[in-house]
Amino acid sequence: MISIQQMQYILSVNDNRHYQRASEACFVTQPTLSMQIKKAEDELGYLIFDRSTNPLTLTVFGEKLIVIIRDILVEIEKIPKLIKTMNGTYTEHLRVGIIPTISAYLVSDMFDKWKISLPNIQLTIEEMKSDELLIALERKELDLAIMAGPHNQTNLRTIPLFKEEIKAYLPTVLSETILTNELTELHPWLLSKGNCLRTQMIHFCGLGNDFNGGWNYEGGNLELLLRMVDVKGGYTLVPNEYLRVLKLDESKCKRIYSTESKEIPAREIISLFPNRTIKWDSIEKVIRGIQLNYGKDDSDKNLQVLNWQ
């Protein structure tokens, strides 16, 4: 059987896809790390990495092995936690990643509540785009991700948090509602690529995946998009909870109906975390707090949950 140290080296190479960067992350020389991985491969009887590719890729055996290694290392982490807990010296560090269009309101709403429910936890919150969250979870750089769903991945557990309607910021229209076919004649202001709200807007409004909007905007600043609508016309989409944070005049925000289905666009906010984690107790408190704070009855709305991918 390969050693725990060898497992850690294998995991580091997988995460970095580069021997030199992996050795630096493990604070060992590259020859030492390479030798230990070669010994592990000899012991197992199979190659773990395909060294003919750049960057390195896992072999078929390596892909199956890496899942087992992650689970083993999670279980091993429980031992020092147990010892420190018995000694009364354990302080848990919970790392949470949130996409910007959710963190804009969720962090300020929940921060004090989390301090009460997690008094002995060191909490770190970081804004990331959806794809970045998934990578960080895979690399064990995050314990919990909060983003727009849906998302299905066998090695991650998903728990829905709440749904929120998405409205059109459209000051020039006097009616309270608008159909998607009416939006086609207006200029859409979009977030940059990588922001899930951009993709949801493209799908729902039928803009096409190659739409560039004629204006190159790099960033996740919804407030700037709103100002562009005020100055240049057109429209942009705003999640309902975001409206409260921005203190927008609700008369300028229109409920949207799909021309075909007459459904209302919405996004489902979800939590994602590894199937096996030693931090479930803390993660559950974060999740339950969000559900209690934002949970509402949406049964009277014909909501269409938009895909962010």
PyMOL commands that set and color helices and strands:
alter all, ss='L'
color gray80, all
select helices_A, chain A and resi 4-16+19-26+30-44+60-87+100-117+130-138+180-183+196-205+222-232+240-246+250-252+280-294
alter helices_A, ss='H'
color red, helices_A
select strands_A, chain A and resi 49-50+57-58+92-98+121-127+144-148+156-169+177-179+236-239+253-257+264-274+303-305
alter strands_A, ss='S'
color yellow, strands_A
deselect
rebuild
show_as cartoon
